[in-house]
Amino acid sequence: MHGTDFFPLLQKALDDVEDIQLQGHQILIYLSLHHPELIVSSIDLLLGPLERAINKKQAPKTGNEADRGDETLKSALRVLMALNNVSGVTR
């Protein structure tokens, strides 16, 4: 599987349910550390889902639901911090 095949799948994962999003975030953090050159060419596919995760309006929730929403937000912010260190990624 080439990067051109992989990143559309990763984009879908980033727009999926919270558990899948968290896994997609971990993949992006890994790639930003170990293979940053792959991210640069596909950054436009990835930023939209990340922005949606960060800007998602949270309905009032309590307990585990609130914790999960907070964790998704924190995870997306960690991805943006990791992408900020990738040379060639601007936005």
TIZAPA-657976 format. One record per atom (N, C-alpha, C, O): residue in three letters; atom name; y, x, z. Coordinates in steps of 0.1 Angstrom, whole numbers, m for minus. Layout:
! TIZAPA-657976
{Ala CA {Y X Z}} ...
This chain:
! TIZAPA-657976
{Met N {m12 9 0}} {Met CA {0 0 0}} {Met C {12 9 0}} {Met O {13 18 8}} {His N {21 6 m9}} {His CA {34 14 m10}} {His C {45 7 m2}} {His O {43 m4 2}} {Gly N {56 15 0}} {Gly CA {67 9 8}} {Gly C {72 m3 1}} {Gly O {77 m12 8}} {Thr N {72 m4 m12}} {Thr CA {77 m16 m19}} {Thr C {68 m28 m16}} {Thr O {73 m39 m17}} {Asp N {56 m26 m13}} {Asp CA {47 m37 m9}} {Asp C {48 m40 6}} {Asp O {47 m52 10}} {Phe N {51 m30 14}} {Phe CA {50 m32 28}} {Phe C {63 m38 34}} {Phe O {62 m47 42}} {Phe N {75 m35 29}} {Phe CA {87 m39 35}} {Phe C {89 m54 34}} {Phe O {95 m61 43}} {Pro N {85 m61 22}} {Pro CA {86 m75 22}} {Pro C {77 m82 33}} {Pro O {81 m93 38}} {Leu N {66 m76 35}} {Leu CA {57 m81 46}} {Leu C {63 m79 60}} {Leu O {62 m88 68}} {Leu N {69 m68 62}} {Leu CA {76 m66 74}} {Leu C {88 m75 76}} {Leu O {91 m80 87}} {Gln N {95 m78 65}} {Gln CA {106 m87 66}} {Gln C {101 m101 71}} {Gln O {108 m107 79}} {Lys N {90 m105 65}} {Lys CA {84 m118 70}} {Lys C {80 m118 84}} {Lys O {82 m128 92}} {Ala N {75 m107 89}} {Ala CA {71 m105 103}} {Ala C {84 m106 112}} {Ala O {83 m112 123}} {Leu N {95 m101 107}} {Leu CA {107 m101 115}} {Leu C {113 m115 116}} {Leu O {121 m118 125}} {Asp N {109 m124 107}} {Asp CA {114 m138 107}} {Asp C {103 m147 113}} {Asp O {106 m159 113}} {Asp N {93 m142 118}} {Asp CA {82 m150 123}} {Asp C {84 m154 138}} {Asp O {95 m152 143}} {Val N {74 m159 145}} {Val CA {75 m163 159}} {Val C {78 m150 167}} {Val O {76 m139 162}} {Glu N {82 m152 179}} {Glu CA {87 m141 188}} {Glu C {77 m130 189}} {Glu O {80 m118 189}} {Asp N {64 m134 192}} {Asp CA {54 m123 194}} {Asp C {53 m114 182}} {Asp O {51 m102 183}} {Ile N {53 m120 170}} {Ile CA {52 m112 157}} {Ile C {64 m104 155}} {Ile O {64 m93 151}} {Gln N {76 m110 158}} {Gln CA {89 m103 157}} {Gln C {88 m90 166}} {Gln O {92 m79 161}} {Leu N {83 m91 178}} {Leu CA {83 m79 187}} {Leu C {74 m68 181}} {Leu O {77 m57 182}} {Gln N {63 m72 174}} {Gln CA {54 m62 168}} {Gln C {62 m56 156}} {Gln O {61 m44 154}} {Gly N {69 m64 148}} {Gly CA {77 m59 137}} {Gly C {87 m49 142}} {Gly O {90 m39 136}} {His N {94 m52 153}} {His CA {104 m43 159}} {His C {98 m30 163}} {His O {104 m19 160}} {Gln N {86 m30 168}} {Gln CA {79 m18 172}} {Gln C {76 m9 160}} {Gln O {77 3 160}} {Ile N {72 m16 149}} {Ile CA {69 m8 136}} {Ile C {82 m2 131}} {Ile O {82 10 127}} {Leu N {93 m9 132}} {Leu CA {106 m4 127}} {Leu C {110 8 135}} {Leu O {115 18 130}} {Ile N {109 7 148}} {Ile CA {113 18 157}} {Ile C {104 30 154}} {Ile O {109 42 153}} {Tyr N {91 29 152}} {Tyr CA {82 40 149}} {Tyr C {87 46 135}} {Tyr O {88 58 134}} {Leu N {89 38 125}} {Leu CA {93 43 112}} {Leu C {106 50 113}} {Leu O {108 60 106}} {Ser N {115 45 121}} {Ser CA {128 52 122}} {Ser C {127 66 128}} {Ser O {135 75 125}} {Leu N {117 68 136}} {Leu CA {115 81 143}} {Leu C {107 90 134}} {Leu O {110 102 134}} {His N {97 85 127}} {His CA {87 93 121}} {His C {88 93 105}} {His O {84 103 99}} {His N {94 83 99}} {His CA {95 82 85}} {His C {108 75 81}} {His O {108 65 74}} {Pro N {119 81 85}} {Pro CA {132 74 83}} {Pro C {135 72 68}} {Pro O {143 63 64}} {Glu N {130 81 60}} {Glu CA {133 80 46}} {Glu C {128 68 39}} {Glu O {134 63 29}} {Leu N {118 62 45}} {Leu CA {112 49 40}} {Leu C {121 37 42}} {Leu O {122 28 35}} {Ile N {128 38 54}} {Ile CA {136 27 58}} {Ile C {149 26 49}} {Ile O {153 15 46}} {Val N {155 37 45}} {Val CA {168 37 39}} {Val C {167 28 26}} {Val O {177 21 23}} {Ser N {157 29 18}} {Ser CA {156 22 6}} {Ser C {154 7 8}} {Ser O {157 m1 m2}} {Ser N {149 3 19}} {Ser CA {146 m12 22}} {Ser C {155 m18 33}} {Ser O {151 m28 38}} {Ile N {165 m11 37}} {Ile CA {173 m16 48}} {Ile C {179 m30 46}} {Ile O {180 m37 56}} {Asp N {183 m33 34}} {Asp CA {188 m46 31}} {Asp C {179 m58 34}} {Asp O {183 m68 39}} {Leu N {166 m55 32}} {Leu CA {156 m66 36}} {Leu C {154 m68 51}} {Leu O {151 m79 55}} {Leu N {157 m57 58}} {Leu CA {154 m57 72}} {Leu C {165 m62 81}} {Leu O {163 m67 92}} {Leu N {178 m60 77}} {Leu CA {189 m63 85}} {Leu C {191 m78 87}} {Leu O {196 m82 98}} {Gly N {189 m86 77}} {Gly CA {190 m100 79}} {Gly C {182 m106 90}} {Gly O {188 m113 99}} {Pro N {169 m104 90}} {Pro CA {161 m109 101}} {Pro C {165 m103 115}} {Pro O {165 m111 125}} {Leu N {169 m91 115}} {Leu CA {174 m85 128}} {Leu C {187 m92 133}} {Leu O {188 m95 145}} {Glu N {196 m94 124}} {Glu CA {208 m101 127}} {Glu C {206 m115 132}} {Glu O {212 m120 142}} {Arg N {196 m122 126}} {Arg CA {193 m136 130}} {Arg C {187 m136 144}} {Arg O {189 m144 152}} {Ala N {178 m126 147}} {Ala CA {172 m125 160}} {Ala C {183 m122 171}} {Ala O {182 m127 182}} {Ile N {193 m114 168}} {Ile CA {203 m111 177}} {Ile C {213 m123 179}} {Ile O {217 m125 190}} {Asn N {216 m130 168}} {Asn CA {226 m140 169}} {Asn C {220 m154 172}} {Asn O {227 m164 172}} {Lys N {207 m155 174}} {Lys CA {200 m167 176}} {Lys C {205 m174 189}} {Lys O {206 m168 199}} {Lys N {209 m187 187}} {Lys CA {214 m194 199}} {Lys C {202 m198 207}} {Lys O {193 m204 202}} {Gln N {203 m195 220}} {Gln CA {192 m199 229}} {Gln C {195 m212 235}} {Gln O {205 m214 242}} {Ala N {186 m221 234}} {Ala CA {187 m234 242}} {Ala C {184 m230 256}} {Ala O {176 m221 259}} {Pro N {190 m238 265}} {Pro CA {187 m235 280}} {Pro C {172 m236 282}} {Pro O {165 m246 280}} {Lys N {167 m225 287}} {Lys CA {153 m224 290}} {Lys C {151 m217 304}} {Lys O {160 m211 309}} {Thr N {140 m219 310}} {Thr CA {137 m213 323}} {Thr C {124 m206 323}} {Thr O {115 m209 314}} {Gly N {121 m198 332}} {Gly CA {108 m191 334}} {Gly C {105 m182 322}} {Gly O {113 m174 318}} {Asn N {92 m183 318}} {Asn CA {86 m175 308}} {Asn C {93 m176 294}} {Asn O {95 m166 287}} {Glu N {97 m188 291}} {Glu CA {104 m190 278}} {Glu C {117 m183 278}} {Glu O {120 m177 267}} {Ala N {125 m183 288}} {Ala CA {137 m176 289}} {Ala C {135 m160 288}} {Ala O {142 m153 281}} {Asp N {125 m156 296}} {Asp CA {121 m142 295}} {Asp C {117 m137 281}} {Asp O {121 m126 277}} {Arg N {110 m145 274}} {Arg CA {105 m142 261}} {Arg C {117 m141 251}} {Arg O {118 m132 243}} {Gly N {126 m150 252}} {Gly CA {138 m150 244}} {Gly C {147 m138 246}} {Gly O {152 m132 237}} {Asp N {148 m134 259}} {Asp CA {156 m122 263}} {Asp C {149 m110 258}} {Asp O {156 m101 253}} {Glu N {136 m109 259}} {Glu CA {128 m98 254}} {Glu C {130 m96 239}} {Glu O {131 m85 234}} {Thr N {130 m107 232}} {Thr CA {131 m106 217}} {Thr C {145 m100 214}} {Thr O {147 m92 205}} {Leu N {155 m105 221}} {Leu CA {169 m100 218}} {Leu C {170 m85 222}} {Leu O {175 m78 214}} {Lys N {165 m81 233}} {Lys CA {165 m67 237}} {Lys C {157 m59 227}} {Lys O {162 m47 224}} {Ser N {146 m64 222}} {Ser CA {138 m56 212}} {Ser C {146 m54 199}} {Ser O {146 m43 194}} {Ala N {152 m65 195}} {Ala CA {160 m64 182}} {Ala C {172 m54 184}} {Ala O {175 m46 175}} {Leu N {178 m54 196}} {Leu CA {189 m44 198}} {Leu C {184 m30 199}} {Leu O {190 m21 194}} {Arg N {172 m28 204}} {Arg CA {165 m15 204}} {Arg C {163 m10 190}} {Arg O {165 2 187}} {Val N {159 m19 181}} {Val CA {157 m15 167}} {Val C {170 m11 161}} {Val O {171 m1 154}} {Leu N {181 m18 163}} {Leu CA {194 m14 158}} {Leu C {198 m1 163}} {Leu O {204 7 155}} {Met N {196 2 175}} {Met CA {199 15 181}} {Met C {191 26 174}} {Met O {196 37 171}} {Ala N {178 23 171}} {Ala CA {170 33 164}} {Ala C {174 35 150}} {Ala O {175 46 145}} {Leu N {178 24 143}} {Leu CA {183 25 129}} {Leu C {196 32 129}} {Leu O {199 39 118}} {Asn N {204 31 139}} {Asn CA {217 38 139}} {Asn C {215 53 138}} {Asn O {224 60 134}} {Asn N {204 58 142}} {Asn CA {201 73 142}} {Asn C {195 77 129}} {Asn O {193 89 127}} {Val N {192 68 120}} {Val CA {186 72 107}} {Val C {197 75 97}} {Val O {206 67 94}} {Ser N {197 87 92}} {Ser CA {207 92 82}} {Ser C {205 84 69}} {Ser O {195 82 64}} {Gly N {217 79 65}} {Gly CA {217 71 52}} {Gly C {217 56 54}} {Gly O {219 49 45}} {Val N {215 52 67}} {Val CA {216 37 70}} {Val C {230 34 74}} {Val O {235 39 84}} {Thr N {237 26 67}} {Thr CA {250 22 70}} {Thr C {251 7 68}} {Thr O {245 1 60}} {Arg N {259 1 77}} {Arg CA {262 m14 76}} {Arg C {270 m18 87}} {Arg O {274 m30 88}} 
